[in-house]
């Protein structure tokens, strides 16, 4: 079974899913807002708070000033420059999250960002979908020896494989999150079956879902299919500005997702057979063979004079019905009573 630990939280096939509340850039560059969002997420039950670490000069070229993402009107350069926290602010945010008893991780989008997070001694790195096939950066991050969670949106099994091999070679525990990078993602583009393909291709991977839909339904479905990590963007209020608010969850949705994923985790798996706790129900719900009319000694048992009725527990059950037909009664059997072994020759 694939598993690893982030701080004091075990994550993997045999553990209840962990929900990652991604503040990301929803704070729009305000430390005060970031702290409010972190507090709201922790109060709602979040175990892991995820940030995004942007050091713009090391992350983007000047051409990024001309690239406008489909879900906003600003260039990607302007968005990230506006939303990036300084090193001191990000460190303050991390310290606050940890003081609240939660786990802080972040996504570095450059070498400088990875260096900053390594200096912070974060317990794990998150690699975004856009960097999943940035093999030099993956190799750079793997050098720190921390667990790595990779979102795999916009990638195929074959483009994911080199990053997996880098992490394996570095002996770094890892997770792969299926993801669709459409904001928001319509349900028909989620493709939960891709998680199974990831697990088949990389059986040593912890697998999960990074979701950009507008509800928790797909994360709950992913849990039923074996997801160990569920990641969604988070905001304390849905009326906040920001490009990722539309696909974010608020505190109520986060609490519901946490509770729902625990319930579904407890319910999944198992074999198709009776369980011990069903014994009291079996006692009254199953049937025994009963005389449907008075049967005299020497009379044959037929479909007219025997049938199955509740409760169970009699000497003869449904499995005996066909074999009893044609046998001869050895005693008088009263109508409405179960047949006993001593009643039949």
N, C-alpha and C positions, 0 to 999 in steps of 0.2 A: 504494500500500500504506500502511495506517495504521501509524504508529510514533511513539514519542517516547522520551525518555530520562529516567530517574529516577537522579540522581547519575551514576554511570558505567555504568549498566545500560540498554542499549537494549531496548525492549519493543515487540513488534508482530508483524505477519503474517510477516515474514521472519526472525524471531529465535526461538530455542528458548524455550518457555514459562518464565516465572518463577513460582516457588512462593512465595507469601506465607504465612509462619508467623504466625498471629494469636495472640499471647498474650492480647490483649484484657483481660478482667477475671479470667482464670483464676488470677492471683496473689492474689486476694482481699484486695488492699490492702497486701500485703507486698512491700516493695522487695527483700528478700532472695530471696523466691520468684520475683519477676519476673526478677531477675538470673540465677537458676538456670535458669529456663525459656529465657531468651535464650541463655545459654551452650549449653544442650542443643540448641537449634534450630540455632545456628551450627555446632556440632560435627557435626551431622547433615547440614550442607550448605546450610542456608538462606541465601539472599542478602538477603532482605528480612524484617525483623521488624516486625510491626504491633502497635501499642498502641491503647487507647481512652482519650481524654482527656475526663474527666468533671469539670466544675465545677458541682456540683449546684444551687446557688442560681440560676445563670444558665440551667440546663438544664430544670428541672422545677418545676411548680407544686405546691402543697400537695395537690392532688387525686391526684398520683402516689403518695401514701402509701396510697391505697386500691386501686391497680391491682396485681393479682398476676398475673404472666405464667404461661402454662400449664405451663411446665416447672419451676416452683419453688413454694415455699410462702411466700416473702417478697415484700413489695411491691417494685415496680421502684425506688422511691425508696430503700428500705433497701438493696437490692442495690448500687446504684450508689454510694450514700454509703459503704457498707462497703468497696467495691472501688476507690474513686478514689485515685490517688496524688497527693500534694502536688506543687506545681510543682517544688520542689527535688529530690524523689525521681524525678519523671519526667525531669527534665533529667539526673540522674545515670544513669538507665537508658539514655537516648539516647546520652550520651557513651560509656558502656560498650559499647553495640552498635557504635558507630562505631569505637571503638578496636580492636574485634575484626575490623574490616574489612567489616562488614555494613552494610546500609542500614536506617535507622529511619524509619518513617512512623507516623502515627496518625490516628484518626478523631475530629474535634472534633464534639461534640454541641451546641455553643452558640457564640455570638459570642466569649465570653470564652475558650473553649477554642481557637477558631481564632486568636485574638490571641496566646495563649500559644505555640502551635505556630509561628506566624509569627515570634515573637520568638526561638524556638529555631532558626529558619531551616531547617526540615525541607524535604527536596527535593520532596515531593509530599503532597497531602492525600488521605485516603480518606473518602468520604461513605457512611454506612450506608444500608441500605434504607429505614429509617424517615425519613431526611432527604432521600431522593431527590426527593420532591415538596414539600419545604420550600424553595420557590423563593427567598424572601428570604435564607435561610441560604446556599444555593448561590451566590447573587449576592454575598453578603458574602465567602465564601471565594474566589470567582473573582477578586476585587479584588487578591489577593496575587500573581496571575500564575503560580502553581505548577501543575504537572500535577495533574489530579484523576482519581481512580478512584471510580466510583459503583457501589455495589451496587443492584440494581433489584428486589429482592424486594417482593412485595405491590403492584407497579405494573404498568401497561399501557404499551404503546408511546405512547399519547397522553399519559399522565401523566408519562412520561419526557421527552417532546419539549421542554417548556418549559425544563427544566434543561439539556438539550443546547444549546438556542438561547442560553441565558445564557453557557455556556462558549464557544460559537462566537463570540459577540459580543465576549467578553473575550479572544479569540484564545488560549485556554487549551487545550493538548492534553489529551485525556481518554480514559478507558476505561470501558466499561459491563460490569459483571459480572452475568450472570443469577444469580438466587438464589431459593431457597424458604425462607421464614422459619418453618419448623417444626423443632423441636429435640427429637430428631433427625428428619431428613427421610427418609421411606420412599422407596425408589427410584422408585416409580410417580408420585411427586409432583415429581421432579427436573425432568423435561421438557427434556432437552438440546436439543431442536429450537428452543427459545426463543432460543438463541444465534444461530441462523441468521436468525430474525426480527429480532433486534437489528441484525445486520450488514446486512440488507436495508434496514431503516429508516434506519440511520445508518452509511453506508459509510465515513465518515471516522473511525469509532470503533475503537479497539482493543477486542476483545471477549474475555471470559473467564467463569469460573465461580467464584462464592463458594459453597462447598459445606457443607452441614450434615448429610450422611449419616454413617454410622459406619465407612466404609471409603474407600479411594482409588479404587475402581472407577469411580465417576462422573466424577472428575477425569481419569482416564486416557481415558475415553470422550470427554470434552469436548476433550481434546488432539487426538484423532483427527479431531474435527469442526472444529478450527481455533482452539481457545482459546489465547490468548497469556498469560493470567494465571490461575493456579489459587490460590485462597485457601481455607485450612482453619484452624480453631482448633487451637492447639497447647498441649500440656502435656508437662513432662518425665516425669511419672508419671501413669498412668491412675487411681491410687487417691487423687488429690488431690480435695478438696472443690471445689464450684463449679458453677454452673448450666450452663456450656458444656463441662464435661469430657466429658460423654457423647458429644458429637459432635466431640471433639478427636482429633488424631493425636499419637502419641508419637514419639520420635526414630527408631525403626525404620521406622515408617510414613512419616515424612517423607523419610527417605533413599530408601525404595522409590518414593515418588511422584516425587521429583526424578529418579532414574534412569529410571523408567518413562516419564515425560513427555519426557525427552530422546530416548529410543529411539523413541517413537511420533512425535515431531516429525520425526526423521530419516527415518522410514518413510512419512510421509504425503505426499500430492501425487503428481505425476508423470503420465505418459501410458502408454497400453497399447501398448507396442512392445518389441522385444528391446533389451537393453542390451549394451554392449560386453563387460562382464564375463561374459556368458553364452556367449560364443563357444566356449570349450573344451567346454562341455556340449553346445552345438548340434552340434559336430563329431561326437559319438558318439550323441547322442540322436535326431537327425533321421534320416530314412531316404532311401535311394537305390533306383533301380529295378534289380532283380537278375533274372537268368534262373533260374527254378525248375526247369528241365530243359534238357538240351542242345538248342540251336536251330541248325538247319542253314541255310546261305545260301539265300535265296529263300523261307524259311518265314515265314509271317505271325506277328506278335506278338499273343498272345491272353491272356486272363485265366488260362489254364492254364499258360502258359510264362513269364510275367513277373509279378513282385510287388514290393512295397516291403519292404526290410530295412535295419536299421542296418549301418554308420554312414552319416551324410550325407557330402557332399563328392563324390559321383559326378557324372557328366555329366548325369544325369537325376534329378529329384526328384519328389516327390509331385505337383507342379503339372503334370508332363509325362505322367503315367500315362495319362490318357484320350486324349491326342493320339497316343500311341505305339501304342495298340491298332489293329490292322489294317495297320500298316506292315510292311514286309518287311525281314528281316535281310539284310545285305550280306556278313556274315562269319559264321564259325562262332563261336557264343557258348557258352562252357562253363557248365554248371549251377553256380549258387552264386556267380557273379561279376557285378559291376556291368556294365550296358550302357554302351558308349562311343558317342560320336557317330559314330565311323567304322563302328560295327556296324549302323547303320540307314540305309536309303535315304531 
